């Protein structure tokens, strides 16, 4: 296993462990985080762990032409009960992603250090958010890293039914209009699979984000 020093460097993703760990340690500076995402790597760890850097052998992504919107979701969208905004409440979105209760999870991987690091990235225009509002209350959203042609989704939350799906669909449609290549969803998630996301192998993913 490769342990990072202060040097701004990551080993090849093809040297990752079988489960996908590329390196351990390092820091969450803006420069290191951007290098990681541009290399197909993302941090994922808990408060009591060192920083773990991942590039899993199978990557969950959405190709925009494969976006699935069910009839029931189309009805929800057409009713106009939700308002969508972009980058108006980043800190609130990431904080809600941290605090929201999730089935099968005791805690969260979004540490206070992570919130500070991604807020810095947001201030520099790299980390972006989608907000879903109902009756002027923030009820759902997501955030991630914008690489210009690829959006790397990090986390989402929902306080009412369908709110996170609405955020995902709105973002996917926006990125398609802006000619992005894919929406990176990182690891398998049945929630996102129902919206059309699927797994591709690491090599294909790296080829997409680096060419």
N, C-alpha and C positions, 0 to 999 in steps of 0.2 A: 504494500500500500504506500502511495506517495504522500509524504507530509510536506505541506507548503511552508516555505520560509517567507521572508519579507519581499523576496523577489517577485515581480509581477509576472507570473508564469503559471501555466497549467500543463500537465502531461497530456499526451494524446488520449482522446476519449476511447480509442481502441485498446488501451491498456487498462480499462476499467475492470473492476471486480465483476464476477458473474451477475450480481444484482444491479450493478451500474455505478458503484462509487468510484469516482475518478481520483479524488484527493481528499485529504483531511487537513483542517487547520486554516491558516491564513487569516484573512480579515474580510470585512464587509465594506471596504472602501468603494467609492464610485468607480474607480478605474478597474478594480478587480471584478466587480459585479458585471460591468459592461464587457470585459474580456471574456468572462464566463459565458454570458448569454450568446455572445457572438461566436463562441466556440461550441455551442450546443450543450452547455453545462448550466446547472442551476443549483443553488444551495437549498438544503432541506435537512433540518435537524431540530432538536428540542433544546429547551433551556439548559438542561444538565449535560448536554453533549457538546463535543467540539464541533466546529463547522464541518459539515459533510457536503461534498460537491458531487453531483450526480449527472450521469448521462446514461439513462437506462437502455438496455438492448432493444426494447420496443418503445416507440414514442407515440403517444396519443396526439393526433392532430385533426384539425378540420380543414378539408378542402372545400372552399366556399360553394362550389356547385353541388356538393353533397349535403348541404344543410337541410335538415328535415324539420318542417314546421307542421305539426299535426293540425287536423281540422279544429280541434278544441282550442289549441293555442292561437290559431288564426282568429277564432271567435273572440278570445281574450284581447288580442291586439286590436281588433276592429272595434271593440267596445270603448277603447280609449280611456280606460280607467287608470292607466299608468302614464307618467311623464318621464321621458328619458333625457338625461343631460350627460355631458362629458367633462371631466376634469374640473368640476365645481366643488367637490367635497371629498378630495382624495383621502385626507386624514381620517375622515369619518368612515369611509369605505373600508380602509385597511384595518381600522380599529374594530369595526363590526365583524370583519372576517376573522379577527382574532378571538372575539368574545362569543360568537354564535355557537350554540350547542350543536354538535354533530353526532349522528348515530355511530356507535362503535368507537368513538374517540373520547378519551378521558381529558385530554388537554389540547394544546395547539402548538404548531411549529412556528407560528408568527411571534417571535420574541420581541421584547422592547428594542433590542439592538436592530432587529429586522425592520421594525416600524421606522426607526430613525434613518436607517440606510435607504429605504425605499422612498421615504419622504424627501430626502436629499435628491434622489434620482428624479422624483416628480418635479421638484423645484428647477431642475436642469432640463426638463422636458422629455425625459426618457421613460419614466414611470407614469402611466396614465390610468384613469378610472372611468367607469361607466356607472351612473347613478340612476336608480329607479325610484320614483316618488309616487306616493298615493296620498291625496289630500294634504299636500305639502309636508309629508313625513317621508324620510328616507327608509324605504322598506326592502331594498335589495341593491345589489351592485356587484362589481368585480373590478380587479385591478391587474396590471401586468406591465411588462416591459416592451416598448415599441422600438423595434430595430429598423424601422423604415419600410421594409417589405415583408417582415414577419412580426406578428404580435405574439409575445410569450405570456400567456395567461398564468397568473399566479394563484389567485384564490377568488372565491365568490361567496356571497351570503344572501339569505332570503329570510325576511321576517313574515312574509305572507306568501301564500301559494302562488307559484309561477314567477315570482319576482326575479329570481336569478336566471331563469330561462329567458325571460324578457330581455335582461341585460345581455346575455350571450347572443341571442338572435339579433338584437340591435347592433351589437359590435360587429358580428359576422357580416351583416349586410353593409355596414359602413366600410369595413375593410375591403369587401369585394368591390364596392364602387371606387375605392381608391387604389385598386389594382395590387393589393397585397397578395402574397403567394399562399400563405397558410396562417391559421391560428393554432399556435402550439398549446396543447392542453397537458403536456408533460407525461402524466401517467394515466393508466386506464381508470375510467370513471363511468359507471353505468348511466348516470344522469346525463353526461355529455354524449355518450354513445347513442342515447335515444334521440339526440339532436343531430346525429350524423357524423360525429367524430369517430375515428378509427385508428388502430395502431399501424405504424409503419416501422420498418427496421431502422436502426441507428444510422447505418450508412446512407440510406435514402434521405433521412432527415438532415444529416450534415451536408449532403450535396445540395439540398434545397436552400439551406440558410447561408451557404458560403459561395454559391454561384450567382 
